[in-house]
Amino acid sequence: MTNLLQIDTSIRTAKSISRLLAKEFVEQWIANNPNNVVTYRDIGQFPIPHVTEAWMDAADSSSDKSTIDTIGELFLSNELVDELLVNDRYLIATPILKFTIPSTLQTYIDLIIRNGLTVGNNEHSSQGLLHNKKLLVIATQRNNYPHDNQDEVVKYFESYLRHIFEHIGVINISFIYACNQSTANMERAFALSDARKAIKGFISDW
Ligand SMILES: Cc1cc2nc3c(=O)[nH]c(=O)nc-3n(C[C@H](O)[C@H](O)[C@H](O)COP(=O)(O)O)c2cc1C
């Protein structure tokens, strides 16, 4: 049995390609092993609030969860961190917006970087505290950036997400892209088909 945390970030719902591909991924992943368990979080429709000064003070004041006011500022942050701790696999479905991640994903990231919980708070070590996790990012985009790691947008998008998740200890990170998702045409259909093939490749081995 493997536990998967599925996170949708798109503000679109029925028209969202990233949501569609993530849903298809999860359906196949469960079909492949019915014992697998999925936890679902929709930060596109139910956005995570921005951190506040009070949140920062609460997060700084204690890295020991047992002493944290769990009905206060850190309640949601603790919940999100717990989800990361109990799940072994993370699936993030996200569009590329303005060459980077959507703000819905940024506010989520702000809440999961927690000293003593996801990042070591030893003064000699800021190593990530999540171990043996895997992250798969399904990313959708309007443009057709070459995915050979030479394109500036792809490099920026990927390196940011890699950096953030490696910071909390997640080093096994993969990306699947669906490009050309602006208007319904052949390019879009081919790109979707490529993304679906890539998804299939992850089902049994991931
Ligand atoms: C505000 C905004 C900014 C966008 N910026 C980019 C971009 O920089 N590069 C790109 O390829 N597509 C961009 N897109 C297109 C989206 O990535 C594309 O429509 C994607 O399919 C949206 O994801 P979804 O289908 O899951 O909602 C942008 C779309 C919006 C609404």
The ligand as an ORCA input file, in Angstrom:
! r2SCAN-3c Opt
* xyz 0 1
  C      -2.707     34.465    -15.932
  C      -2.175     33.385    -16.819
  C      -0.810     33.320    -17.071
  C      -0.289     32.311    -17.909
  N       1.055     32.272    -18.135
  C       1.559     31.319    -18.954
  C       2.944     31.249    -19.221
  O       3.744     32.033    -18.732
  N       3.377     30.284    -20.042
  C       2.537     29.378    -20.631
  O       2.988     28.517    -21.376
  N       1.209     29.390    -20.373
  C       0.700     30.335    -19.563
  N      -0.623     30.357    -19.299
  C      -1.488     29.310    -19.844
  C      -1.767     28.194    -18.822
  O      -0.590     27.610    -18.346
  C      -2.595     27.110    -19.511
  O      -3.835     27.671    -19.922
  C      -2.846     25.912    -18.601
  O      -3.488     24.914    -19.351
  C      -3.741     26.270    -17.418
  O      -3.844     25.130    -16.576
  P      -5.231     24.400    -16.379
  O      -5.665     23.938    -17.753
  O      -4.965     23.265    -15.484
  O      -6.190     25.386    -15.804
  C      -1.164     31.369    -18.505
  C      -2.561     31.435    -18.217
  C      -3.037     32.438    -17.394
  C      -4.526     32.499    -17.111
*
